[in-house]
Every structure is written in structure tokens, then in C-alpha cells.
Amino acid sequence: MISREVTITNTIGLHARPATFFIQKANAYKCSVWVEKEDRKVNAKSLLGVLSLGIAQGMTIKLIADGSDETEALDGLEALIHTGFQE
């Protein structure tokens, strides 16, 4: 199991369209992936779970992955976040 902290930089945070891109990317990996914000941890492959965290611009979240492709998953999700979700 590995984890990594990332800061959300896009203007609307992880809402609707960006969250959809995020969960689609998470679902591309075999490993389990979670998003943690403060004291809450949700399945990164669940749209409702990710949206329920209310992640806004400037917030730091922790990405956690566990499985055979965990490093690739965190690298891919972090890259997506850093591109600003193509906004």
C-alpha cells in the first residue's frame, strides 16, 4: 500500500466533470484506490463518494492505492490532477 498527498489546482475542484474524469481514471487500474480528506476516506472509483468529500481548489488530499498496479495508479491520478482535468 502506498499513498501520496496532492493539492487540487483547478478552479472548480473535484466536482461533476472533473470528478467523472478522476473516477474513470481510477477505474482503469486493478488496484484499490481511495481518496482521503481530513478524517474521511472514500473509494476513488465511486462518483458519489468522491463528490461527497466536497474537494475545492487549493485543498490537499491523500491518494491511497493498494494492489499490483498501485504505483501506476497514483502516478496516473496525480498527473490528471496536475493537468487541471483539461480545463
C-alpha positions as CSV (number, residue, x, y, z in Angstrom):
1,M,0.0,0.0,0.0
2,I,1.3,3.4,-0.9
3,S,0.0,7.0,-0.5
4,R,0.7,10.4,-1.8
5,E,-0.6,13.9,-1.0
6,V,-1.7,16.2,-3.8
7,T,-3.1,19.7,-4.0
8,I,-6.1,20.4,-6.2
9,T,-5.3,23.3,-8.5
10,N,-8.2,23.5,-11.0
11,T,-10.7,26.3,-10.4
12,I,-13.8,24.2,-9.6
13,G,-12.1,21.5,-7.6
14,L,-13.3,17.9,-7.8
15,H,-16.9,18.5,-8.8
16,A,-19.1,17.0,-11.5
17,R,-17.0,16.8,-14.7
18,P,-13.5,16.7,-13.1
19,A,-14.7,14.1,-10.6
20,T,-16.0,12.0,-13.5
21,F,-12.6,12.1,-15.2
22,F,-11.0,11.2,-11.9
23,I,-13.1,8.1,-11.3
24,Q,-12.8,7.0,-14.9
25,K,-9.0,7.1,-14.5
26,A,-9.2,5.3,-11.1
27,N,-11.3,2.6,-12.6
28,A,-8.7,2.0,-15.3
29,Y,-6.5,0.3,-12.6
30,K,-6.9,-3.1,-11.0
31,C,-5.7,-2.0,-7.5
32,S,-7.9,-0.5,-4.8
33,V,-7.8,3.3,-4.7
34,W,-9.0,5.7,-2.0
35,V,-9.2,9.4,-1.6
36,E,-8.8,10.8,1.9
37,K,-9.6,14.4,3.0
38,E,-9.2,15.2,6.7
39,D,-10.8,12.4,8.6
40,R,-12.9,10.9,5.7
41,K,-11.8,8.2,3.3
42,V,-13.8,7.1,0.2
43,N,-13.4,4.8,-2.7
44,A,-11.9,6.7,-5.6
45,K,-13.8,4.6,-8.0
46,S,-17.2,5.9,-6.7
47,L,-18.5,9.1,-8.1
48,L,-20.8,9.7,-5.1
49,G,-18.0,9.0,-2.7
50,V,-15.6,11.5,-4.4
51,L,-18.3,14.2,-4.7
52,S,-19.3,13.7,-1.0
53,L,-15.9,15.0,0.0
54,G,-16.5,18.5,-1.4
55,I,-13.0,18.9,-2.7
56,A,-12.3,22.5,-3.7
57,Q,-9.4,24.4,-5.3
58,G,-6.4,24.6,-3.0
59,M,-7.3,21.6,-0.9
60,T,-4.8,18.9,-0.2
61,I,-6.0,15.3,-0.4
62,K,-4.3,12.0,0.1
63,L,-4.4,9.3,-2.6
64,I,-4.0,5.8,-1.4
65,A,-3.6,2.7,-3.6
66,D,-3.1,-1.0,-2.8
67,G,-2.5,-3.7,-5.4
68,S,-0.4,-4.8,-8.2
69,D,-0.5,-1.5,-10.2
70,E,-0.6,0.8,-7.2
71,T,2.3,3.0,-8.3
72,E,0.9,3.4,-11.8
73,A,-2.5,4.3,-10.4
74,L,-1.1,7.1,-8.2
75,D,1.2,8.4,-11.0
76,G,-1.8,8.5,-13.4
77,L,-4.2,10.2,-10.9
78,E,-1.6,12.7,-9.8
79,A,-0.8,13.5,-13.5
80,L,-4.5,14.0,-14.2
81,I,-4.8,16.4,-11.2
82,H,-1.8,18.4,-12.3
83,T,-3.2,18.9,-15.8
84,G,-6.2,20.6,-14.2
85,F,-8.6,18.0,-15.6
86,Q,-8.2,19.5,-19.1
87,E,-10.0,22.7,-18.1
